[in-house]
Amino acid sequence: MRGASSSDDSLGRGAEISVSVGIFLVIGLLVDNWLGTRPIFTIVLSLFSLLGSFVRMWYVYDGNMQVQEVKRQRAATSHIVKQDAAS
């Protein structure tokens, strides 16, 4: 059973990315208005958020694939262990 904070579905990940980019965009706008450097921080922080989101997605995907590889390997060799135990 998945918890309420799980983002295993595509809709959840999409919403998470859009919210995080929106938050960093607003922070960038505030910093740019404060320093008078518009739009440098807006662009940099938005790109930082996008990059961070994609890196996080990659690590989650890679971790899930490693788990699946272990499961498949165990399933493929499970009959060998059963035969050895029966002998």
N, C-alpha and C positions, 0 to 999 in steps of 0.2 A: 504494500500500500504506500502510495506517495503522500508526502506531507503537503501542507498548504503552501509552503514556501518553495516547492519544487518547480523548476521551469523546464521540464522535459518536453513540453509541447511547443510547437513552433509559434503559436500565438503568444504564449507567455514570453518566449525569448524575444520576439519582435517588439512586444510592449516594453520589455525590460531595456532593450537597446534604445528605443525611441525616447523613453523617459530619461535614461541616463544622458543621452545626447542633448535633450532639451534642458536638463539641469545644468550641464556644463556650458551650453550656449548662453543661458541666462547669467551664469557666473561670469562668463567671458564678457558679456555686454556690460555688466556692472563694473567689472575691473576696467574695461575700456573707457566707460564714461567717467570713472573716478580718475584715471590717469590721462585721459584725453588722447588715447592711442587707437581709436576705432579703426579698423576692425581686427587688429592683430590678435588680441587675446581671445576674441570670439572665435576666430578661425582656428587658432592653435588649440584651444581647449575642446572645441568640437571634434577636431581630428584626433586629439588625444583620447577622447571618449570612444570614438568609433574604433580606433586601433585597439584600445583596451578591451572593448566588447568582442572584437573578432579574435583576439588572442585568447580570451577566456573561453569562447566557443570552441576554439581549436583544442585547448587543453581538456575540456569536458569531452569532446568528441574522441580525442586520442585515448583518454582514460577508459571511456566506454568501449572502444574497440579492443583495447588490451584485455578487458574483462571478457569480452565475447570470444577473443582468441583462446583464452585459457579455458573457457567453458567448452568450446568446440574441440580443443585438444583433449580435454578430459573425456568428453563424450566419445571421441574417436578411439581412445585407448581404454575405455572402461571395460570392453569385452575381454581384453587381454588380462586385466587384473582379476576378473571373475573366473577366467579359465585357470589361472595360476592358483587361486584360492581353492578351487575345486579339486585340484590335483593332490 
